[in-house]
Structure formats: C-alpha cells, structure tokens
C-alpha cells in the first residue's frame, strides 16, 4: 500500500467521491473521451481556489500497468468501468484485490450501467469494502445508462449481444432449422421459399438487435 502523505487523506478522498458523483449526475456530458472529461472535472474541483502550483492536487490519467484509469496524488485510484458483461465482472473480482495494493483509496466508477447488469454489480458493491481490501477508503459511484427522449434506455445492441442473449444452443438450433429449410427448398426448386426464409431471418435478427438497443429502465 502507498504510504500516507499530506493531501492524500480521507478529506481529499471524500472530495474526489463527491466530484465524481456530481459528474455522474449531470444530464449531459461533454463530447470527447469520457475518462478524460472526468479527469479534467476532478482536477478543476480539487484545485478550485488554489493559488500556487505546489498546492494543487495532481489528477493524472493512469497506465495499463497501474490498473486505474485516473490517479489522484498517486494514492487515490479511480477505476472507470464501461464494459459490464459477465467476463468483465469476473476479471474485476480477480484484479481488484491486486489493484488495492497500489493505493490507499479506491473508487470504482460504473459509466452508463445498463439495467440488465445492475444486479451483478450490486452484488459486487456489497461484496467489497475498504476493510476487506485493506484500504483506507473505498467507494462505488454509478451513472445509469443514458435515457433518450422517449424515456427508454439506450444500449449498443451488437450481434455479439444477440448471440449472448439468445444463448449458443438456441442459435445452433436456429441455424440448423434454416439450413434444413434451405436444403429442402433447393431440392424442390422452390426459390420463392428461399427468399421468404432469408427475409424472415433478416427481420428477426434486426428485431432482436433493436430490442437490445431499447431496454426499458429497470
């Protein structure tokens, strides 16, 4: 663990947590890379009214080796999480204890967390604590997924998400059924059936993708 130093204590950590919460509660965020926007926001909040450069808190972007996307005064690490699937959660469980050895304080920020992943991350919020990680302070801050004008959650909805949602066995069964129908249509030279089948498959995939893009708030 990093040795304590002036300016890296609980008051600074509380100020960092409050700054991140205010940023997460904003209706709209500035354009550009979100992690850079948050880093600049924290830097402005911590150093507001500071007269000299030597008194300023240092808010820097982290490195891959350090494990945190933002680091304050070398002692406060901020995890900026944007990928929330099951594999990411498992890596999070494995890496967080190791990352806690590098800092006195740790803040986990979940950027635009989709409703379908909230239960898994809520469990982790209760699972980890400052005492369990050997930290002087630990906090979670969550910014829910962006809501559009219709009050509907917006998500990326990629083909990979379609496969993950339906499950591999269902996708395999669907592929087998389509191949069977296509083979039958070719044998009997029913090419109009082929057009109908491919049209149905296209509409089905588009419909699932659109559903994944618009998930009601949970």
C-alpha positions in Angstrom: 0.0 0.0 0.0 1.1 3.6 -0.7 2.4 5.4 2.3 0.1 8.2 3.5 1.1 11.7 2.7 -0.4 15.2 3.3 -3.2 15.9 0.8 -3.9 12.2 0.3 -6.1 11.7 3.4 -9.8 11.0 3.9 -10.8 14.6 3.2 -9.3 14.5 -0.3 -10.9 11.1 -1.0 -14.3 12.4 0.1 -13.8 15.4 -2.2 -12.9 13.1 -5.1 -16.0 10.9 -4.4 -18.3 14.0 -4.3 -16.7 15.3 -7.5 -17.3 12.0 -9.3 -20.9 11.8 -8.1 -21.7 15.3 -9.3 -20.2 14.4 -12.7 -22.2 11.2 -12.9 -25.5 13.0 -12.1 -25.1 15.5 -15.0 -27.9 15.3 -17.6 -25.4 15.6 -20.4 -21.7 15.0 -20.6 -19.2 17.0 -22.8 -18.2 15.5 -26.1 -14.9 13.5 -26.3 -13.4 10.6 -24.3 -15.4 10.3 -21.0 -12.5 9.3 -18.9 -10.6 12.4 -19.9 -13.7 14.5 -19.2 -13.9 13.1 -15.7 -10.2 13.6 -15.1 -10.5 17.3 -16.0 -13.6 17.6 -13.9 -12.0 16.2 -10.8 -8.9 18.4 -11.4 -11.0 21.5 -11.6 -13.0 20.7 -8.4 -10.0 19.8 -6.3 -7.9 22.8 -7.3 -10.6 25.4 -7.3 -9.3 28.4 -5.4 -5.7 27.0 -5.1 -3.3 29.8 -5.5 0.1 28.1 -6.3 1.1 25.2 -8.4 2.7 23.5 -5.5 -0.5 23.3 -3.6 -2.5 21.7 -6.4 -3.7 18.1 -6.3 -2.3 16.1 -9.1 -5.0 14.3 -11.1 -3.5 12.2 -13.9 -4.6 9.6 -16.3 -3.4 6.1 -15.2 -1.4 3.5 -17.1 -2.4 0.0 -18.0 0.1 -1.4 -15.5 -1.4 0.6 -12.7 -4.9 -0.8 -13.2 -6.7 2.5 -12.6 -7.8 5.0 -15.3 -7.4 8.0 -13.1 -5.0 8.6 -10.2 -5.1 11.4 -7.7 -1.9 12.3 -5.9 -0.5 8.9 -6.6 -2.6 7.5 -3.7 -6.2 7.5 -4.9 -7.1 5.2 -7.7 -10.3 5.5 -9.8 -11.5 2.6 -11.9 -13.5 3.8 -14.9 -15.6 0.8 -16.0 -17.5 0.8 -19.3 -17.8 -2.9 -20.1 -20.2 -4.8 -17.8 -20.6 -8.3 -19.1 -20.0 -11.4 -17.1 -16.4 -11.9 -18.2 -15.6 -8.3 -17.2 -17.2 -8.9 -13.7 -15.0 -12.0 -13.2 -11.9 -10.1 -14.2 -12.9 -7.3 -11.9 -13.2 -9.8 -9.0 -9.8 -11.2 -9.7 -7.9 -7.9 -10.3 -9.4 -5.6 -7.7 -7.5 -7.0 -4.7 -4.2 -6.7 -6.6 -5.0 -3.1 -7.6 -5.9 -2.2 -4.0 -2.3 -2.9 -3.0 -1.1 0.1 -5.1 -3.3 2.8 -3.5 -4.6 4.0 -0.1 -8.1 4.7 -1.5 -10.0 3.2 -4.4 -13.1 4.4 -6.2 -15.0 2.3 -8.8 -17.0 4.4 -11.3 -19.5 2.5 -13.5 -20.2 4.6 -16.6 -23.7 4.2 -18.0 -24.5 0.9 -16.4 -27.3 -1.0 -18.4 -30.2 -2.3 -16.3 -29.6 -5.9 -17.1 -26.2 -5.8 -15.5 -27.2 -3.9 -12.3 -27.8 -7.0 -10.1 -24.4 -8.4 -10.8 -22.6 -5.1 -10.0 -24.9 -4.5 -7.0 -23.6 -7.8 -5.6 -20.0 -6.6 -6.0 -20.8 -3.3 -4.4 -21.8 -5.2 -1.3 -19.0 -7.8 -1.6 -16.1 -5.4 -1.5 -15.3 -3.0 1.3 -12.3 -0.9 2.5 -11.7 -3.3 5.3 -11.8 -6.4 3.1 -9.4 -4.8 0.5 -7.1 -3.4 3.1 -7.8 0.2 2.0 -8.3 3.4 4.0 -11.3 4.2 1.8 -13.4 2.5 -0.9 -16.5 3.7 -2.8 -18.7 2.9 -5.7 -20.3 5.6 -8.0 -22.8 4.6 -10.7 -24.0 6.6 -13.7 -27.1 4.7 -15.1 -27.4 4.1 -18.8 -28.4 7.2 -20.8 -32.1 7.7 -21.3 -33.4 9.0 -24.7 -36.3 11.4 -25.3 -38.8 8.5 -25.1 -37.6 7.6 -21.6 -36.1 4.3 -22.9 -32.7 3.0 -22.0 -30.2 3.1 -24.9 -27.7 0.3 -25.5 -25.3 -0.7 -28.2 -27.1 -3.9 -29.3 -24.5 -5.7 -31.4 -24.7 -9.1 -33.0 -22.5 -10.4 -30.2 -25.1 -9.3 -27.7 -27.8 -11.0 -29.7 -25.8 -14.3 -29.5 -25.1 -13.9 -25.8 -28.8 -13.1 -25.1 -30.2 -16.0 -27.0 -27.6 -18.5 -26.0 -25.4 -20.7 -28.1 -27.8 -23.8 -28.1 -30.7 -21.7 -29.5 -28.5 -20.1 -32.1 -27.3 -23.5 -33.2 -30.8 -24.9 -33.4 -32.0 -21.9 -35.4 -29.1 -22.3 -37.8 -29.8 -26.0 -38.2 -33.5 -25.3 -39.0 -32.7 -22.6 -41.5 -30.2 -24.9 -43.3 -32.8 -27.7 -43.4 -35.4 -25.4 -44.9 -32.8 -24.0 -47.4 -31.8 -27.6 -48.4 -35.4 -28.6 -48.9 -36.2 -25.6 -51.0 -33.1 -26.2 -53.2 -34.1 -29.8 -53.8 -37.6 -29.0 -54.8 -36.5 -25.8 -56.6 -38.8 -23.6 -54.5 -36.7 -20.5 -54.8 -39.5 -18.2 -53.7 -39.3 -20.1 -50.3 -35.6 -19.2 -50.1 -36.5 -15.5 -50.4 -39.1 -15.8 -47.7 -36.7 -17.6 -45.4 -33.9 -15.2 -45.8 -36.3 -12.3 -45.4 -37.6 -13.8 -42.2 -34.1 -14.3 -40.8 -33.1 -10.8 -41.6 -36.2 -9.2 -40.0 -35.8 -11.5 -37.0 -32.1 -10.5 -36.4 -32.9 -6.8 -36.9 -35.8 -7.1 -34.4 -33.7 -8.7 -31.7 -31.0 -6.1 -32.2 -33.5 -3.2 -31.9 -34.9 -4.8 -28.8 -31.5 -4.9 -27.2 -30.9 -1.3 -28.1 -34.1 -0.2 -26.3 -34.4 -1.8 -22.9 -37.0 -0.4 -20.5 -35.5 1.2 -17.4 -35.2 -1.4 -14.5 
